[in-house]
Amino acid sequence: MAQSAEDVRPPTMADVAREAGVSHQTVSRVLSGHPNVRAATRDQVTVAIERLGYRRNSAARALVTRRTRTLGVIAVNTALYGPASTLTGLEEAAREEGYLVSTVSLRAGSGQGLKDAIDHLAAWGVEGVVAITPQRSHVQALAELDAPFPVVTVEGGHQLDLPSVSLDQELGARMVTEHLLAAGHGTVWHVAGPEDWLESEARAAGWRAVLEENGIRPPRVLAGDWSPLSGYRAGQELAGLALARRGATPVTAVFVANDQMALGVLRALREGGIRTPGQVAVAGFDDIPEAEYFPPPLTTVRQDFAAIGRRSIRLLVDHIEGRAKKAEHLLVQPQLIMRASTRPSSEA
């Protein structure tokens, strides 16, 4: 027997009112959390909502409140672990705050691409945007746009007059470099991320600062591009230096700017017949899920992506509701995770 339109249509607020034996206005007060509703009445309405499977019509609600409860996220380079994990943290945090999320993913953060993303999200009626902008050029392009809503950046806004949330990248690099020096190494080599990446710049700055504070001249930086292959090539060069024992700067410890490149470094050292950590200690950054299963398990710096997501969303909501300063910059603390890939050099 065919169902009627009455049978298949979603339940309305009027249906809830009829089921609970109350007025339409009372149902509205319960849904909006109005304090002047008796507990017994609130329970009646709640039971009716659950029995009917009622869901609020967000479009209708937006017409009444002029609030869409929708936030936009612009994410660049989401194929990489850091941006992808940050995106997940943002989406989870937005749901916890009662917001929907509309996401635009970009392969490259050009000025035109960012403008198109802002225009797209504006057309969808978002109330504000969080932009994951890991490269300096992205932040500069974003700062030049005249967005019609508040914008908060992740990893970058502190460089310009934009509200931002980021991990304290420099502190994380300082922590791992100090750990390696405390283990007895005379110096620490560094495999850096690509130029123009703010995370790469900050991690290199933290590494360099610790060495200079200890009266150690930093060795030359080996460049990578975040990929295991670039780490492997840097590791081959480091293995050659370690085996030849040439030059004034011995290779006994390496800080690699992310875990994927550290994986490549570890393989190159292993193929060169160099033991880790017996001859060369290796540490990374990010604490990807596979890091504790590397051969050997990798010492690294953990980023709290859930905390970054929560603080970014809350900062954006504060701007939407007029509670925040114009350009507040929030830092999330990193955590050093010590595993078998580093140990005192005297144990080698």
Secondary structure per residue as TSV (DSSP state, phi and psi in degrees):
chain	resnum	aa	ss	phi	psi
A	1	M	-	360.0	129.2
A	2	A	-	-69.4	143.0
A	3	Q	-	-81.7	145.4
A	4	S	-	-80.4	165.2
A	5	A	H	-59.5	-32.0
A	6	E	H	-64.1	-35.4
A	7	D	H	-72.9	-34.0
A	8	V	H	-98.4	-14.8
A	9	R	S	-70.7	149.4
A	10	P	-	-68.1	149.0
A	11	P	-	-64.5	146.1
A	12	T	-	-107.9	174.7
A	13	M	H	-63.5	-33.8
A	14	A	H	-64.3	-37.6
A	15	D	H	-63.2	-42.0
A	16	V	H	-62.4	-43.9
A	17	A	H	-61.0	-43.3
A	18	R	H	-65.6	-42.0
A	19	E	H	-65.5	-39.0
A	20	A	H	-85.5	-12.3
A	21	G	T	72.3	34.8
A	22	V	S	-130.6	178.2
A	23	S	-	-82.6	161.8
A	24	H	H	-57.6	-40.8
A	25	Q	H	-63.8	-36.7
A	26	T	H	-66.3	-42.1
A	27	V	H	-59.6	-43.7
A	28	S	H	-60.2	-41.5
A	29	R	H	-64.4	-40.4
A	30	V	H	-63.2	-44.9
A	31	L	H	-65.5	-31.9
A	32	S	T	-90.0	0.8
A	33	G	T	74.6	26.4
A	34	H	-	-63.3	134.8
A	35	P	S	-72.4	-24.0
A	36	N	S	-88.1	54.8
A	37	V	S	-132.5	129.1
A	38	R	-	-63.4	146.3
A	39	A	H	-58.0	-41.5
A	40	A	H	-64.6	-39.6
A	41	T	H	-66.8	-42.3
A	42	R	H	-59.7	-41.6
A	43	D	H	-64.4	-40.6
A	44	Q	H	-58.5	-46.9
A	45	V	H	-66.3	-41.3
A	46	T	H	-62.2	-42.8
A	47	V	H	-63.0	-42.3
A	48	A	H	-63.4	-40.8
A	49	I	H	-60.5	-46.4
A	50	E	H	-67.2	-39.0
A	51	R	H	-66.3	-40.1
A	52	L	H	-85.5	-17.0
A	53	G	T	71.9	34.9
A	54	Y	-	-69.3	137.5
A	55	R	-	-126.9	135.6
A	56	R	-	-65.8	141.8
A	57	N	-	-83.3	104.5
A	58	S	H	-65.7	-32.3
A	59	A	H	-66.7	-43.5
A	60	A	H	-65.8	-40.1
A	61	R	H	-62.1	-39.5
A	62	A	H	-62.9	-35.8
A	63	L	H	-64.3	-36.0
A	64	V	H	-79.5	-47.4
A	65	T	H	-90.3	-14.5
A	66	R	S	59.5	27.3
A	67	R	-	-126.0	126.8
A	68	T	-	-89.2	-14.7
A	69	R	-	52.7	37.8
A	70	T	E	-125.9	132.0
A	71	L	E	-113.7	149.1
A	72	G	E	-102.1	148.8
A	73	V	E	-130.1	127.3
A	74	I	E	-107.7	121.3
A	75	A	E	-123.6	128.3
A	76	V	E	-110.6	139.1
A	77	N	-	60.6	49.5
A	78	T	T	-74.2	-2.9
A	79	A	T	-73.2	-19.0
A	80	L	S	-86.9	151.8
A	81	Y	H	-60.2	-45.8
A	82	G	H	-61.2	-58.0
A	83	P	H	-59.5	-38.6
A	84	A	H	-65.6	-42.1
A	85	S	H	-69.5	-36.1
A	86	T	H	-63.5	-42.2
A	87	L	H	-59.6	-44.8
A	88	T	H	-60.9	-43.5
A	89	G	H	-61.7	-39.3
A	90	L	H	-65.8	-45.8
A	91	E	H	-63.3	-40.7
A	92	E	H	-66.3	-42.2
A	93	A	H	-65.9	-38.7
A	94	A	H	-63.5	-42.3
A	95	R	H	-62.5	-40.1
A	96	E	H	-61.8	-31.1
A	97	E	T	-87.9	0.7
A	98	G	T	84.9	25.0
A	99	Y	-	-113.7	147.0
A	100	L	E	-84.4	160.5
A	101	V	E	-128.2	132.4
A	102	S	E	-114.4	121.6
A	103	T	E	-112.2	137.2
A	104	V	E	-118.7	119.4
A	105	S	E	-101.4	133.1
A	106	L	E	-120.9	139.2
A	107	R	S	-75.6	-34.5
A	108	A	S	-136.5	141.0
A	109	G	-	-95.3	56.7
A	110	S	-	-70.2	161.7
A	111	G	H	-57.5	-43.3
A	112	Q	H	-68.9	-39.8
A	113	G	H	-62.2	-41.3
A	114	L	H	-67.4	-39.6
A	115	K	H	-62.8	-43.9
A	116	D	H	-62.2	-38.8
A	117	A	H	-64.9	-43.6
A	118	I	H	-61.1	-45.3
A	119	D	H	-62.4	-41.2
A	120	H	H	-62.4	-45.7
A	121	L	H	-69.3	-35.5
A	122	A	H	-62.6	-39.3
A	123	A	H	-64.6	-27.4
A	124	W	T	-85.7	-1.5
A	125	G	T	77.9	27.3
A	126	V	-	-66.8	152.3
A	127	E	S	-91.2	-16.7
A	128	G	-	-173.6	169.3
A	129	V	E	-135.0	138.0
A	130	V	E	-105.0	126.6
A	131	A	E	-113.5	121.0
A	132	I	E	-85.2	101.8
A	133	T	-	-123.7	82.2
A	134	P	-	-78.6	-12.5
A	135	Q	B	-108.3	146.1
A	136	R	H	-57.4	-40.7
A	137	S	H	-63.9	-32.6
A	138	H	H	-64.3	-46.0
A	139	V	H	-65.3	-42.1
A	140	Q	H	-62.4	-42.4
A	141	A	H	-65.5	-38.9
A	142	L	H	-66.4	-39.8
A	143	A	H	-65.3	-25.2
A	144	E	T	-83.5	-11.0
A	145	L	S	-85.4	146.1
A	146	D	-	-101.2	80.5
A	147	A	-	-72.1	143.6
A	148	P	S	-83.8	11.3
A	149	F	S	-151.6	167.9
A	150	P	-	-63.2	145.5
A	151	V	E	-129.7	130.9
A	152	V	E	-117.8	136.0
A	153	T	E	-104.1	150.4
A	154	V	E	-111.0	124.6
A	155	E	S	62.6	68.9
A	156	G	S	160.8	-30.7
A	157	G	G	-65.7	-21.5
A	158	H	G	-65.9	-15.9
A	159	Q	G	-76.7	-21.3
A	160	L	T	-136.0	-177.1
A	161	D	T	-83.9	62.2
A	162	L	S	-131.2	139.3
A	163	P	-	-62.3	141.0
A	164	S	E	-151.7	158.2
A	165	V	E	-132.3	134.2
A	166	S	E	-153.3	157.7
A	167	L	E	-70.0	147.9
A	168	D	-	-77.0	83.0
A	169	Q	H	-61.9	-41.7
A	170	E	H	-64.4	-41.3
A	171	L	H	-62.5	-42.4
A	172	G	H	-58.5	-43.0
A	173	A	H	-66.2	-38.0
A	174	R	H	-62.5	-42.9
A	175	M	H	-60.2	-46.7
A	176	V	H	-72.7	-35.3
A	177	T	H	-67.7	-43.4
A	178	E	H	-62.2	-37.2
A	179	H	H	-61.4	-43.2
A	180	L	H	-69.1	-39.8
A	181	L	H	-65.9	-40.1
A	182	A	H	-65.3	-23.6
A	183	A	T	-76.5	-4.3
A	184	G	T	107.0	5.0
A	185	H	-	-79.5	141.4
A	186	G	S	-74.5	-26.3
A	187	T	-	-157.3	175.0
A	188	V	-	-134.5	125.1
A	189	W	E	-82.7	162.2
A	190	H	E	-136.8	129.7
A	191	V	E	-103.7	112.1
A	192	A	E	-92.8	161.6
A	193	G	-	-79.1	-177.9
A	194	P	-	-70.5	154.4
A	195	E	T	-64.0	154.8
A	196	D	T	80.8	-10.0
A	197	W	B	-86.7	122.8
A	198	L	H	-63.7	-36.1
A	199	E	H	-62.7	-42.7
A	200	S	H	-62.1	-44.4
A	201	E	H	-62.0	-45.3
A	202	A	H	-68.1	-38.8
A	203	R	H	-67.1	-40.3
A	204	A	H	-66.0	-37.7
A	205	A	H	-64.8	-42.2
A	206	G	H	-64.2	-43.8
A	207	W	H	-58.8	-49.3
A	208	R	H	-63.5	-41.3
A	209	A	H	-62.0	-42.6
A	210	V	H	-64.4	-43.5
A	211	L	H	-61.9	-46.8
A	212	E	H	-65.0	-37.4
A	213	E	H	-64.0	-25.5
A	214	N	T	-96.6	12.1
A	215	G	T	71.7	25.3
A	216	I	-	-108.8	128.6
A	217	R	-	-75.3	121.3
A	218	P	-	-62.1	134.2
A	219	P	-	-65.2	166.1
A	220	R	-	-65.0	146.3
A	221	V	-	-82.4	136.6
A	222	L	E	-96.6	130.4
A	223	A	E	-89.7	139.6
A	224	G	-	-132.6	-177.4
A	225	D	-	-131.9	23.3
A	226	W	S	82.9	-11.1
A	227	S	S	-89.5	153.2
A	228	P	H	-58.2	-34.4
A	229	L	H	-62.7	-43.5
A	230	S	H	-66.7	-33.9
A	231	G	H	-67.3	-37.9
A	232	Y	H	-61.9	-43.6
A	233	R	H	-66.3	-40.1
A	234	A	H	-64.7	-39.4
A	235	G	H	-63.5	-35.8
A	236	Q	H	-62.1	-41.7
A	237	E	H	-65.5	-42.5
A	238	L	H	-66.0	-38.6
A	239	A	H	-62.4	-41.4
A	240	G	H	-61.3	-43.0
A	241	L	H	-65.9	-40.1
A	242	A	H	-67.4	-40.8
A	243	L	H	-72.2	-39.4
A	244	A	H	-73.2	-24.1
A	245	R	T	53.3	33.6
A	246	R	-	-98.9	157.1
A	247	G	S	91.1	167.2
A	248	A	S	-85.7	-9.0
A	249	T	S	-115.9	100.1
A	250	P	-	-67.3	152.4
A	251	V	-	-103.0	101.2
A	252	T	S	-126.7	-12.9
A	253	A	E	-148.9	138.7
A	254	V	E	-134.1	128.2
A	255	F	E	-102.5	117.9
A	256	V	E	-104.2	136.3
A	257	A	S	-71.2	-12.1
A	258	N	S	-154.7	165.0
A	259	D	H	-70.3	-34.0
A	260	Q	H	-62.9	-43.0
A	261	M	H	-67.0	-35.3
A	262	A	H	-61.2	-35.5
A	263	L	H	-59.7	-43.2
A	264	G	H	-65.1	-40.1
A	265	V	H	-61.5	-45.2
A	266	L	H	-60.4	-40.5
A	267	R	H	-66.8	-43.3
A	268	A	H	-62.7	-40.8
A	269	L	H	-65.1	-42.9
A	270	R	H	-62.7	-43.2
A	271	E	H	-66.8	-27.0
A	272	G	T	-83.0	3.4
A	273	G	T	79.5	20.1
A	274	I	-	-103.8	127.4
A	275	R	-	-82.2	140.2
A	276	T	T	-121.3	122.1
A	277	P	T	-96.7	7.0
A	278	G	T	-52.2	-43.0
A	279	Q	T	-108.2	-39.3
A	280	V	-	-136.1	121.8
A	281	A	E	-84.7	144.7
A	282	V	E	-132.6	134.3
A	283	A	E	-131.9	149.4
A	284	G	-	-119.0	-155.4
A	285	F	S	-155.9	133.2
A	286	D	B	123.3	-38.1
A	287	D	-	56.6	61.2
A	288	I	-	-65.1	158.2
A	289	P	T	-56.3	-29.0
A	290	E	T	-82.4	-10.4
A	291	A	G	-58.2	-38.6
A	292	E	G	-75.2	-5.7
A	293	Y	G	-108.1	3.4
A	294	F	S	-63.4	155.8
A	295	P	S	-100.3	98.9
A	296	P	S	-86.0	168.0
A	297	P	-	-52.1	137.8
A	298	L	-	-93.4	127.4
A	299	T	B	-69.2	134.5
A	300	T	E	-157.8	179.1
A	301	V	E	-113.1	125.0
A	302	R	E	-89.7	133.6
A	303	Q	-	-101.1	132.9
A	304	D	-	-90.7	86.4
A	305	F	H	-68.3	-30.0
A	306	A	H	-64.5	-42.4
A	307	A	H	-66.4	-40.0
A	308	I	H	-61.1	-42.4
A	309	G	H	-62.9	-47.6
A	310	R	H	-61.4	-46.7
A	311	R	H	-69.3	-34.0
A	312	S	H	-65.8	-46.6
A	313	I	H	-65.6	-42.6
A	314	R	H	-65.3	-38.5
A	315	L	H	-64.7	-41.6
A	316	L	H	-64.1	-44.6
A	317	V	H	-62.3	-38.8
A	318	D	H	-60.9	-39.0
A	319	H	H	-69.1	-40.4
A	320	I	H	-60.7	-40.0
A	321	E	T	-94.7	8.9
A	322	G	T	75.8	23.1
A	323	R	-	-101.3	-8.6
A	324	A	S	-107.0	158.4
A	325	K	-	-71.4	165.4
A	326	K	T	-63.9	-44.4
A	327	A	T	-137.4	68.3
A	328	E	-	-81.1	138.4
A	329	H	E	-119.5	116.7
A	330	L	E	-110.3	137.2
A	331	L	E	-113.6	136.8
A	332	V	E	-104.0	134.9
A	333	Q	-	-78.6	137.8
A	334	P	-	-85.0	172.1
A	335	Q	E	-134.6	128.7
A	336	L	E	-81.0	124.8
A	337	I	E	-110.2	110.0
A	338	M	-	-94.0	124.7
A	339	R	-	-131.4	-166.7
A	340	A	T	-73.3	-11.9
A	341	S	T	-74.7	-7.7
A	342	T	-	-133.0	142.2
A	343	R	-	-164.6	165.6
A	344	P	-	-53.4	133.6
A	345	S	G	-63.5	-21.9
A	346	S	G	-66.5	-18.7
A	347	E	G	-82.0	-10.3
A	348	A	-	-67.1	360.0
